[in-house]
Amino acid sequence: MRETWDTVERLVEWLDAESTVSPDMARLLRVLKISEEAGEVAEAIHGVTGSNPRKGNSHTWDDVQTELCDVILTGMVALRTITPDAAKVFAKRLAHVTERSLGR
């Protein structure tokens, strides 16, 4: 998992270097980006099920997987943007949810 967080760190550094907005605005925009990506998951689900008659079956489950990965990555970037201890915060939350859910 450390390698994943190292990659997230490099992505945040790159985004910060390329940003044309204030750090406060960048933080907000990165959190909002999660909603945008979640919308793309919903769009892919509609495409898999063919629920939009105008578009039909426009996506595959592989598309859904890709979009879910984008949501996860975007969440990780947003978390790292708001705290340098993102890996620790995530690990603590994962442990809490696991304990609560599995009773361990």
N, CA, C and O atoms as CSV, one atom per row, in Angstrom:
chain,resi,resn,atom,element,x,y,z
A,1,MET,N,N,0.836,-1.198,0.000
A,1,MET,CA,C,0.000,0.000,0.000
A,1,MET,C,C,0.875,1.253,0.000
A,1,MET,O,O,0.458,2.301,-0.493
A,2,ARG,N,N,2.083,1.147,0.551
A,2,ARG,CA,C,2.979,2.307,0.599
A,2,ARG,C,C,3.287,2.811,-0.805
A,2,ARG,O,O,3.342,4.018,-1.040
A,3,GLU,N,N,3.486,1.892,-1.727
A,3,GLU,CA,C,3.774,2.286,-3.114
A,3,GLU,C,C,2.599,3.067,-3.705
A,3,GLU,O,O,2.799,4.029,-4.446
A,4,THR,N,N,1.398,2.656,-3.382
A,4,THR,CA,C,0.208,3.358,-3.869
A,4,THR,C,C,0.175,4.784,-3.340
A,4,THR,O,O,-0.063,5.728,-4.093
A,5,TRP,N,N,0.417,4.938,-2.036
A,5,TRP,CA,C,0.402,6.289,-1.458
A,5,TRP,C,C,1.559,7.138,-1.974
A,5,TRP,O,O,1.419,8.355,-2.100
A,6,ASP,N,N,2.706,6.514,-2.277
A,6,ASP,CA,C,3.819,7.264,-2.893
A,6,ASP,C,C,3.403,7.791,-4.265
A,6,ASP,O,O,3.734,8.918,-4.634
A,7,THR,N,N,2.684,6.975,-5.006
A,7,THR,CA,C,2.188,7.405,-6.319
A,7,THR,C,C,1.186,8.539,-6.167
A,7,THR,O,O,1.234,9.511,-6.922
A,8,VAL,N,N,0.284,8.429,-5.207
A,8,VAL,CA,C,-0.688,9.493,-4.936
A,8,VAL,C,C,0.050,10.785,-4.589
A,8,VAL,O,O,-0.321,11.861,-5.058
A,9,GLU,N,N,1.075,10.678,-3.783
A,9,GLU,CA,C,1.885,11.855,-3.415
A,9,GLU,C,C,2.466,12.530,-4.657
A,9,GLU,O,O,2.425,13.754,-4.779
A,10,ARG,N,N,2.999,11.741,-5.562
A,10,ARG,CA,C,3.558,12.314,-6.805
A,10,ARG,C,C,2.460,12.976,-7.645
A,10,ARG,O,O,2.686,14.030,-8.239
A,11,LEU,N,N,1.286,12.370,-7.695
A,11,LEU,CA,C,0.171,12.967,-8.440
A,11,LEU,C,C,-0.241,14.301,-7.825
A,11,LEU,O,O,-0.488,15.265,-8.548
A,12,VAL,N,N,-0.317,14.363,-6.500
A,12,VAL,CA,C,-0.684,15.614,-5.828
A,12,VAL,C,C,0.374,16.689,-6.097
A,12,VAL,O,O,0.034,17.843,-6.357
A,13,GLU,N,N,1.640,16.317,-6.037
A,13,GLU,CA,C,2.709,17.271,-6.332
A,13,GLU,C,C,2.580,17.810,-7.756
A,13,GLU,O,O,2.744,19.006,-7.997
A,14,TRP,N,N,2.284,16.912,-8.692
A,14,TRP,CA,C,2.119,17.330,-10.086
A,14,TRP,C,C,0.895,18.249,-10.228
A,14,TRP,O,O,0.974,19.290,-10.880
A,15,LEU,N,N,-0.212,17.871,-9.629
A,15,LEU,CA,C,-1.413,18.708,-9.692
A,15,LEU,C,C,-1.158,20.079,-9.072
A,15,LEU,O,O,-1.586,21.098,-9.615
A,16,ASP,N,N,-0.464,20.106,-7.936
A,16,ASP,CA,C,-0.146,21.380,-7.289
A,16,ASP,C,C,0.713,22.255,-8.193
A,16,ASP,O,O,0.491,23.461,-8.295
A,17,ALA,N,N,1.692,21.643,-8.847
A,17,ALA,CA,C,2.588,22.402,-9.720
A,17,ALA,C,C,1.859,22.972,-10.938
A,17,ALA,O,O,2.204,24.046,-11.431
A,18,GLU,N,N,0.863,22.253,-11.411
A,18,GLU,CA,C,0.124,22.677,-12.611
A,18,GLU,C,C,-1.095,23.544,-12.298
A,18,GLU,O,O,-1.706,24.106,-13.206
A,19,SER,N,N,-1.442,23.652,-11.045
A,19,SER,CA,C,-2.665,24.363,-10.661
A,19,SER,C,C,-2.571,25.859,-10.927
A,19,SER,O,O,-1.535,26.489,-10.714
A,20,THR,N,N,-3.677,26.401,-11.395
A,20,THR,CA,C,-3.755,27.846,-11.643
A,20,THR,C,C,-4.672,28.535,-10.632
A,20,THR,O,O,-4.975,29.721,-10.768
A,21,VAL,N,N,-5.108,27.792,-9.625
A,21,VAL,CA,C,-5.996,28.345,-8.603
A,21,VAL,C,C,-5.276,28.324,-7.254
A,21,VAL,O,O,-4.229,27.696,-7.100
A,22,SER,N,N,-5.852,29.015,-6.298
A,22,SER,CA,C,-5.264,29.057,-4.956
A,22,SER,C,C,-5.286,27.667,-4.330
A,22,SER,O,O,-6.098,26.828,-4.721
A,23,PRO,N,N,-4.404,27.410,-3.361
A,23,PRO,CA,C,-4.431,26.111,-2.682
A,23,PRO,C,C,-5.786,25.790,-2.048
A,23,PRO,O,O,-6.224,24.640,-2.076
A,24,ASP,N,N,-6.453,26.801,-1.475
A,24,ASP,CA,C,-7.783,26.554,-0.895
A,24,ASP,C,C,-8.785,26.127,-1.952
A,24,ASP,O,O,-9.583,25.218,-1.722
A,25,MET,N,N,-8.751,26.775,-3.105
A,25,MET,CA,C,-9.665,26.421,-4.187
A,25,MET,C,C,-9.319,25.044,-4.758
A,25,MET,O,O,-10.216,24.264,-5.076
A,26,ALA,N,N,-8.039,24.745,-4.887
A,26,ALA,CA,C,-7.626,23.432,-5.389
A,26,ALA,C,C,-8.141,22.331,-4.476
A,26,ALA,O,O,-8.600,21.291,-4.947
A,27,ARG,N,N,-8.067,22.558,-3.173
A,27,ARG,CA,C,-8.563,21.581,-2.198
A,27,ARG,C,C,-10.050,21.321,-2.424
A,27,ARG,O,O,-10.481,20.169,-2.485
A,28,LEU,N,N,-10.825,22.383,-2.547
A,28,LEU,CA,C,-12.266,22.232,-2.769
A,28,LEU,C,C,-12.564,21.520,-4.085
A,28,LEU,O,O,-13.408,20.626,-4.142
A,29,LEU,N,N,-11.872,21.922,-5.127
A,29,LEU,CA,C,-12.121,21.328,-6.441
A,29,LEU,C,C,-11.781,19.844,-6.469
A,29,LEU,O,O,-12.459,19.061,-7.135
A,30,ARG,N,N,-10.736,19.455,-5.748
A,30,ARG,CA,C,-10.367,18.038,-5.726
A,30,ARG,C,C,-11.390,17.201,-4.974
A,30,ARG,O,O,-11.639,16.052,-5.337
A,31,VAL,N,N,-11.978,17.761,-3.944
A,31,VAL,CA,C,-13.042,17.037,-3.244
A,31,VAL,C,C,-14.283,16.951,-4.140
A,31,VAL,O,O,-14.917,15.899,-4.222
A,32,LEU,N,N,-14.625,18.042,-4.804
A,32,LEU,CA,C,-15.775,18.030,-5.713
A,32,LEU,C,C,-15.583,17.075,-6.885
A,32,LEU,O,O,-16.555,16.535,-7.413
A,33,LYS,N,N,-14.350,16.866,-7.288
A,33,LYS,CA,C,-14.042,15.966,-8.405
A,33,LYS,C,C,-14.533,14.547,-8.125
A,33,LYS,O,O,-14.840,13.799,-9.054
A,34,ILE,N,N,-14.607,14.178,-6.850
A,34,ILE,CA,C,-15.106,12.854,-6.483
A,34,ILE,C,C,-16.537,12.678,-6.995
A,34,ILE,O,O,-16.886,11.617,-7.515
A,35,SER,N,N,-17.355,13.702,-6.852
A,35,SER,CA,C,-18.745,13.628,-7.334
A,35,SER,C,C,-18.796,13.477,-8.844
A,35,SER,O,O,-19.611,12.721,-9.374
A,36,GLU,N,N,-17.936,14.187,-9.522
A,36,GLU,CA,C,-17.886,14.069,-10.983
A,36,GLU,C,C,-17.559,12.632,-11.393
A,36,GLU,O,O,-18.200,12.061,-12.275
A,37,GLU,N,N,-16.555,12.064,-10.738
A,37,GLU,CA,C,-16.163,10.689,-11.063
A,37,GLU,C,C,-17.264,9.691,-10.705
A,37,GLU,O,O,-17.493,8.731,-11.441
A,38,ALA,N,N,-17.946,9.912,-9.578
A,38,ALA,CA,C,-19.054,9.034,-9.203
A,38,ALA,C,C,-20.164,9.102,-10.247
A,38,ALA,O,O,-20.809,8.094,-10.536
A,39,GLY,N,N,-20.384,10.272,-10.807
A,39,GLY,CA,C,-21.367,10.413,-11.877
A,39,GLY,C,C,-20.995,9.595,-13.098
A,39,GLY,O,O,-21.867,9.072,-13.793
A,40,GLU,N,N,-19.699,9.485,-13.362
A,40,GLU,CA,C,-19.246,8.678,-14.490
A,40,GLU,C,C,-19.464,7.185,-14.226
A,40,GLU,O,O,-19.694,6.420,-15.163
A,41,VAL,N,N,-19.395,6.767,-12.958
A,41,VAL,CA,C,-19.745,5.385,-12.614
A,41,VAL,C,C,-21.221,5.158,-12.918
A,41,VAL,O,O,-21.594,4.156,-13.528
A,42,ALA,N,N,-22.055,6.098,-12.485
A,42,ALA,CA,C,-23.496,5.976,-12.734
A,42,ALA,C,C,-23.787,5.912,-14.230
A,42,ALA,O,O,-24.611,5.113,-14.673
A,43,GLU,N,N,-23.117,6.747,-14.997
A,43,GLU,CA,C,-23.306,6.736,-16.448
A,43,GLU,C,C,-22.924,5.378,-17.036
A,43,GLU,O,O,-23.619,4.855,-17.907
A,44,ALA,N,N,-21.824,4.815,-16.559
A,44,ALA,CA,C,-21.395,3.504,-17.045
A,44,ALA,C,C,-22.398,2.411,-16.670
A,44,ALA,O,O,-22.663,1.510,-17.466
A,45,ILE,N,N,-22.953,2.490,-15.464
A,45,ILE,CA,C,-23.971,1.514,-15.047
A,45,ILE,C,C,-25.189,1.597,-15.962
A,45,ILE,O,O,-25.725,0.577,-16.396
A,46,HIS,N,N,-25.616,2.821,-16.245
A,46,HIS,CA,C,-26.739,2.995,-17.182
A,46,HIS,C,C,-26.381,2.411,-18.542
A,46,HIS,O,O,-27.225,1.812,-19.209
A,47,GLY,N,N,-25.132,2.586,-18.949
A,47,GLY,CA,C,-24.692,2.053,-20.236
A,47,GLY,C,C,-24.643,0.536,-20.256
A,47,GLY,O,O,-24.934,-0.080,-21.281
A,48,VAL,N,N,-24.283,-0.068,-19.146
A,48,VAL,CA,C,-24.251,-1.540,-19.055
A,48,VAL,C,C,-25.661,-2.105,-19.114
A,48,VAL,O,O,-25.920,-3.105,-19.784
A,49,THR,N,N,-26.562,-1.449,-18.402
A,49,THR,CA,C,-27.930,-1.972,-18.320
A,49,THR,C,C,-28.803,-1.543,-19.495
A,49,THR,O,O,-29.902,-2.065,-19.682
A,50,GLY,N,N,-28.313,-0.594,-20.282
A,50,GLY,CA,C,-29.104,-0.110,-21.408
A,50,GLY,C,C,-30.319,0.678,-20.983
A,50,GLY,O,O,-31.302,0.755,-21.720
A,51,SER,N,N,-30.263,1.271,-19.789
A,51,SER,CA,C,-31.440,1.954,-19.240
A,51,SER,C,C,-31.728,3.295,-19.903
A,51,SER,O,O,-32.805,3.859,-19.711
A,52,ASN,N,N,-30.796,3.804,-20.670
A,52,ASN,CA,C,-31.051,5.037,-21.419
A,52,ASN,C,C,-31.373,4.641,-22.860
A,52,ASN,O,O,-30.473,4.258,-23.607
A,53,PRO,N,N,-32.646,4.727,-23.260
A,53,PRO,CA,C,-33.028,4.260,-24.594
A,53,PRO,C,C,-32.313,5.012,-25.725
A,53,PRO,O,O,-32.145,4.487,-26.826
A,54,ARG,N,N,-31.907,6.220,-25.438
A,54,ARG,CA,C,-31.210,7.005,-26.464
A,54,ARG,C,C,-29.812,6.461,-26.725
A,54,ARG,O,O,-29.315,6.529,-27.850
A,55,LYS,N,N,-29.172,5.916,-25.678
A,55,LYS,CA,C,-27.792,5.442,-25.823
A,55,LYS,C,C,-27.678,3.923,-25.909
A,55,LYS,O,O,-26.686,3.405,-26.423
A,56,GLY,N,N,-28.685,3.206,-25.409
A,56,GLY,CA,C,-28.624,1.743,-25.443
A,56,GLY,C,C,-27.512,1.201,-24.566
A,56,GLY,O,O,-27.146,1.807,-23.559
A,57,ASN,N,N,-26.978,0.050,-24.960
A,57,ASN,CA,C,-25.883,-0.573,-24.217
A,57,ASN,C,C,-24.562,0.045,-24.686
A,57,ASN,O,O,-23.934,-0.430,-25.633
A,58,SER,N,N,-24.169,1.096,-24.011
A,58,SER,CA,C,-23.008,1.875,-24.441
A,58,SER,C,C,-21.745,1.601,-23.630
A,58,SER,O,O,-20.676,2.109,-23.970
A,59,HIS,N,N,-21.849,0.808,-22.565
A,59,HIS,CA,C,-20.705,0.544,-21.701
A,59,HIS,C,C,-20.633,-0.941,-21.355
A,59,HIS,O,O,-21.571,-1.705,-21.585
A,60,THR,N,N,-19.484,-1.320,-20.794
A,60,THR,CA,C,-19.271,-2.690,-20.327
A,60,THR,C,C,-18.953,-2.656,-18.831
A,60,THR,O,O,-18.745,-1.590,-18.252
A,61,TRP,N,N,-18.921,-3.838,-18.222
A,61,TRP,CA,C,-18.533,-3.898,-16.816
A,61,TRP,C,C,-17.073,-3.483,-16.638
A,61,TRP,O,O,-16.691,-2.993,-15.575
A,62,ASP,N,N,-16.263,-3.674,-17.667
A,62,ASP,CA,C,-14.882,-3.167,-17.605
A,62,ASP,C,C,-14.872,-1.644,-17.487
A,62,ASP,O,O,-14.040,-1.079,-16.777
A,63,ASP,N,N,-15.793,-0.984,-18.178
A,63,ASP,CA,C,-15.917,0.476,-18.057
A,63,ASP,C,C,-16.290,0.865,-16.627
A,63,ASP,O,O,-15.757,1.829,-16.078
A,64,VAL,N,N,-17.208,0.107,-16.033
A,64,VAL,CA,C,-17.613,0.381,-14.645
A,64,VAL,C,C,-16.413,0.227,-13.719
A,64,VAL,O,O,-16.191,1.062,-12.842
A,65,GLN,N,N,-15.641,-0.835,-13.910
A,65,GLN,CA,C,-14.442,-1.043,-13.092
A,65,GLN,C,C,-13.474,0.128,-13.213
A,65,GLN,O,O,-12.943,0.610,-12.213
A,66,THR,N,N,-13.251,0.575,-14.427
A,66,THR,CA,C,-12.346,1.702,-14.661
A,66,THR,C,C,-12.838,2.950,-13.948
A,66,THR,O,O,-12.060,3.658,-13.308
A,67,GLU,N,N,-14.126,3.216,-14.060
A,67,GLU,CA,C,-14.691,4.412,-13.417
A,67,GLU,C,C,-14.633,4.304,-11.891
A,67,GLU,O,O,-14.387,5.300,-11.211
A,68,LEU,N,N,-14.856,3.109,-11.351
A,68,LEU,CA,C,-14.731,2.926,-9.906
A,68,LEU,C,C,-13.295,3.183,-9.446
A,68,LEU,O,O,-13.072,3.788,-8.398
A,69,CYS,N,N,-12.334,2.725,-10.228
A,69,CYS,CA,C,-10.931,3.007,-9.907
A,69,CYS,C,C,-10.669,4.513,-9.910
A,69,CYS,O,O,-9.927,5.020,-9.069
A,70,ASP,N,N,-11.276,5.219,-10.852
A,70,ASP,CA,C,-11.113,6.675,-10.896
A,70,ASP,C,C,-11.685,7.337,-9.644
A,70,ASP,O,O,-11.113,8.299,-9.132
A,71,VAL,N,N,-12.816,6.822,-9.150
A,71,VAL,CA,C,-13.405,7.354,-7.917
A,71,VAL,C,C,-12.444,7.135,-6.743
A,71,VAL,O,O,-12.197,8.048,-5.955
A,72,ILE,N,N,-11.915,5.939,-6.638
A,72,ILE,CA,C,-11.003,5.617,-5.540
A,72,ILE,C,C,-9.766,6.498,-5.608
A,72,ILE,O,O,-9.370,7.099,-4.609
A,73,LEU,N,N,-9.159,6.572,-6.778
A,73,LEU,CA,C,-7.952,7.384,-6.938
A,73,LEU,C,C,-8.226,8.850,-6.654
A,73,LEU,O,O,-7.424,9.516,-5.999
A,74,THR,N,N,-9.339,9.354,-7.134
A,74,THR,CA,C,-9.702,10.751,-6.900
A,74,THR,C,C,-9.911,11.010,-5.413
A,74,THR,O,O,-9.519,12.059,-4.901
A,75,GLY,N,N,-10.522,10.061,-4.726
A,75,GLY,CA,C,-10.687,10.186,-3.278
A,75,GLY,C,C,-9.354,10.194,-2.560
A,75,GLY,O,O,-9.162,10.956,-1.612
A,76,MET,N,N,-8.438,9.360,-2.998
A,76,MET,CA,C,-7.115,9.323,-2.383
A,76,MET,C,C,-6.368,10.635,-2.603
A,76,MET,O,O,-5.722,11.152,-1.692
A,77,VAL,N,N,-6.463,11.169,-3.822
A,77,VAL,CA,C,-5.825,12.454,-4.117
A,77,VAL,C,C,-6.441,13.557,-3.268
A,77,VAL,O,O,-5.723,14.395,-2.723
A,78,ALA,N,N,-7.758,13.565,-3.154
A,78,ALA,CA,C,-8.432,14.590,-2.347
A,78,ALA,C,C,-8.016,14.477,-0.882
A,78,ALA,O,O,-7.746,15.485,-0.229
A,79,LEU,N,N,-7.965,13.246,-0.367
A,79,LEU,CA,C,-7.569,13.049,1.022
A,79,LEU,C,C,-6.136,13.531,1.249
A,79,LEU,O,O,-5.855,14.213,2.234
A,80,ARG,N,N,-5.241,13.177,0.340
A,80,ARG,CA,C,-3.854,13.614,0.481
A,80,ARG,C,C,-3.736,15.129,0.343
A,80,ARG,O,O,-2.854,15.739,0.949
A,81,THR,N,N,-4.599,15.731,-0.434
A,81,THR,CA,C,-4.581,17.180,-0.596
A,81,THR,C,C,-4.938,17.884,0.709
A,81,THR,O,O,-4.401,18.950,1.009
A,82,ILE,N,N,-5.840,17.289,1.480
A,82,ILE,CA,C,-6.255,17.971,2.714
A,82,ILE,C,C,-5.450,17.566,3.939
A,82,ILE,O,O,-5.518,18.231,4.974
A,83,THR,N,N,-4.675,16.461,3.830
A,83,THR,CA,C,-3.818,16.086,4.963
A,83,THR,C,C,-2.559,15.368,4.484
A,83,THR,O,O,-2.636,14.487,3.628
A,84,PRO,N,N,-1.413,15.737,5.026
A,84,PRO,CA,C,-0.184,15.007,4.670
A,84,PRO,C,C,-0.165,13.596,5.260
A,84,PRO,O,O,0.650,12.767,4.856
A,85,ASP,N,N,-1.058,13.322,6.212
A,85,ASP,CA,C,-1.135,12.008,6.852
A,85,ASP,C,C,-2.222,11.127,6.242
A,85,ASP,O,O,-2.839,10.325,6.942
A,86,ALA,N,N,-2.455,11.275,4.948
A,86,ALA,CA,C,-3.550,10.573,4.284
A,86,ALA,C,C,-3.478,9.059,4.478
A,86,ALA,O,O,-4.494,8.428,4.770
A,87,ALA,N,N,-2.314,8.481,4.324
A,87,ALA,CA,C,-2.196,7.028,4.462
A,87,ALA,C,C,-2.583,6.588,5.870
A,87,ALA,O,O,-3.278,5.587,6.041
A,88,LYS,N,N,-2.141,7.323,6.860
A,88,LYS,CA,C,-2.454,7.006,8.253
A,88,LYS,C,C,-3.953,7.193,8.528
A,88,LYS,O,O,-4.576,6.355,9.179
A,89,VAL,N,N,-4.519,8.282,8.035
A,89,VAL,CA,C,-5.946,8.554,8.220
A,89,VAL,C,C,-6.779,7.442,7.582
A,89,VAL,O,O,-7.745,6.958,8.171
A,90,PHE,N,N,-6.391,7.049,6.370
A,90,PHE,CA,C,-7.129,5.997,5.671
A,90,PHE,C,C,-7.014,4.665,6.406
A,90,PHE,O,O,-8.010,3.963,6.583
A,91,ALA,N,N,-5.806,4.316,6.831
A,91,ALA,CA,C,-5.599,3.049,7.542
A,91,ALA,C,C,-6.422,3.010,8.830
A,91,ALA,O,O,-7.009,1.981,9.165
A,92,LYS,N,N,-6.462,4.124,9.543
A,92,LYS,CA,C,-7.243,4.194,10.779
A,92,LYS,C,C,-8.734,4.009,10.484
A,92,LYS,O,O,-9.429,3.286,11.198
A,93,ARG,N,N,-9.213,4.660,9.439
A,93,ARG,CA,C,-10.629,4.541,9.086
A,93,ARG,C,C,-10.966,3.129,8.620
A,93,ARG,O,O,-12.014,2.588,8.976
A,94,LEU,N,N,-10.090,2.537,7.832
A,94,LEU,CA,C,-10.298,1.173,7.364
A,94,LEU,C,C,-10.369,0.210,8.544
A,94,LEU,O,O,-11.224,-0.675,8.580
A,95,ALA,N,N,-9.471,0.387,9.506
A,95,ALA,CA,C,-9.486,-0.463,10.702
A,95,ALA,C,C,-10.791,-0.279,11.480
A,95,ALA,O,O,-11.371,-1.252,11.961
A,96,HIS,N,N,-11.249,0.964,11.601
A,96,HIS,CA,C,-12.499,1.236,12.307
A,96,HIS,C,C,-13.685,0.573,11.626
A,96,HIS,O,O,-14.505,-0.073,12.280
A,97,VAL,N,N,-13.774,0.731,10.332
A,97,VAL,CA,C,-14.897,0.138,9.587
A,97,VAL,C,C,-14.832,-1.382,9.651
A,97,VAL,O,O,-15.859,-2.045,9.800
A,98,THR,N,N,-13.641,-1.930,9.539
A,98,THR,CA,C,-13.482,-3.372,9.607
A,98,THR,C,C,-13.901,-3.908,10.971
A,98,THR,O,O,-14.615,-4.906,11.068
A,99,GLU,N,N,-13.450,-3.235,12.015
A,99,GLU,CA,C,-13.809,-3.654,13.370
A,99,GLU,C,C,-15.312,-3.570,13.590
A,99,GLU,O,O,-15.918,-4.490,14.140
A,100,ARG,N,N,-15.908,-2.471,13.161
A,100,ARG,CA,C,-17.347,-2.286,13.330
A,100,ARG,C,C,-18.143,-3.302,12.524
A,100,ARG,O,O,-19.151,-3.830,12.994
A,101,SER,N,N,-17.687,-3.568,11.315
A,101,SER,CA,C,-18.426,-4.450,10.419
A,101,SER,C,C,-18.223,-5.930,10.722
A,101,SER,O,O,-19.162,-6.722,10.638
A,102,LEU,N,N,-17.012,-6.293,11.070
A,102,LEU,CA,C,-16.703,-7.699,11.271
A,102,LEU,C,C,-16.620,-8.078,12.746
A,102,LEU,O,O,-16.404,-9.243,13.083
A,103,GLY,N,N,-16.793,-7.095,13.620
A,103,GLY,CA,C,-16.801,-7.367,15.036
A,103,GLY,C,C,-15.467,-7.822,15.596
A,103,GLY,O,O,-15.409,-8.602,16.547
A,104,ARG,N,N,-14.407,-7.331,14.999
A,104,ARG,CA,C,-13.067,-7.741,15.456
A,104,ARG,C,C,-12.369,-6.632,16.182
A,104,ARG,O,O,-11.236,-6.806,16.632
